Structures are given as structure tokens and as C-alpha cells.
Amino acid sequence: MEELLFSQAGLALLVRIRRKLEQEFGFDFRLSDRRQIIELLTAAAASPDRGIRHDYHAFLTALDRRQRDHLQRLGIPIPDTLEAAG
């Protein structure tokens, strides 16, 4: 199973998304747990909060295509504008 590896910038954005979602939902996401990272990203993609969606988009932009493709195979929604990006 391929690991989820992110750059320092990607991790910083992931932490920011986590903080915002923890405030929104009132429970913690553990970034050391692959399943919870997937839940975090799925929740960020569906969040009605514009700031969370903005950070989610910035996080995806920080990834390369291979990483975005891997996340998409895990069921995480990737906006069409990023699917075509290299």
C-alpha cells in the first residue's frame, strides 16, 4: 500500500485544514492515521466553509499529479480544474 507523503508546505496546509475542521466538527483528526487523513480530506472537499475549501484547493495544488491521482484512487474528490493539471 502506497504511503501518503506530503511536502512541508502540504503538511502545513493539512494542519491548517485539520484545525478548521476540528473547530467545525468538534472532534480531533489524527494526522498519524491514514484513515483519518482520508476522512479529513473528504470532509474538507465537502465543507460548506469557503476558507476550508480554499485551503483544501491550496493543499491539492501543492501536490504533484501522481499524489493527486493516488488520493483520487482512495476516494478523495479532486476538482476537475486540478485533474488536468500536471
N, C-alpha and C positions, 0 to 999 in steps of 0.2 A: 504494500500500500504506500503510495507516494505521500511524503510528508508535506505539511503546509509550512513553507518557508517564505518569510517576507523580509523586505529591506527594512532598514532602520526607519525610514520615512513611512513605509507601510505600517510598521508596528506602532509608530506614534499615532497615526490616523486610527488604527484599530483600537488603541487605548482610548482615544477621544470618543469614538463611536460607543465603546463599551460604557464609558461614564454617562453619556447622554441616555443610552438605553436603560441603564440601571436606574437613573432618575425617573425615566418614563414608566418602567415596569415594576420597580421596587424590589428587584432581586438581582443577585450577582451573576455575572458571566465569568467563568474561569478561562483565561486565555491559554492555560496549560492543557486544556481538554479539547481535543479536536472536534468532538460532537458539539460542544458549547460554542466554539468558534463558528461552526456552520450555522447554528441557531442564531448567533449574534448577527452574522452577515445576512441571513434570510430576514430577520426582523428589521434590520436597517434598510434593506431593499423595499420592504413593505410599509415602513413607518410613514405616518402622515406628517411627521415633523420635517419641515423643509431643511433645517440645519443638519439633521441626521442623514437625510438623503444626499445632501451636498457633500458631507464628509464621506459617505459611502462611495459616491462617484469619484471623489478625490483618491480614495483608497484604491479603487479599481484602476484608476489612471496610473497609479504608481507601480502597478504590476505589469509584467510583460505578457504577451499573448498566451504563452504556454501556461502561465499561472492562472490567467483568467479562464482558459479552456478547462483546466483542472477543476477550478471552482464550479464552473458550469456543469461539468460531469457529476459533481457532488450535489447538484440540485440548486445551487445558488443562482438567483436571477442576475444576468448580466444585460444591461441596457443595449439595445441594438446599435447605438452610436459607438459603443466600445467593442462590440463583437467584430466589427470590420477593421478596427484599428490594429496596427501591428505592434 
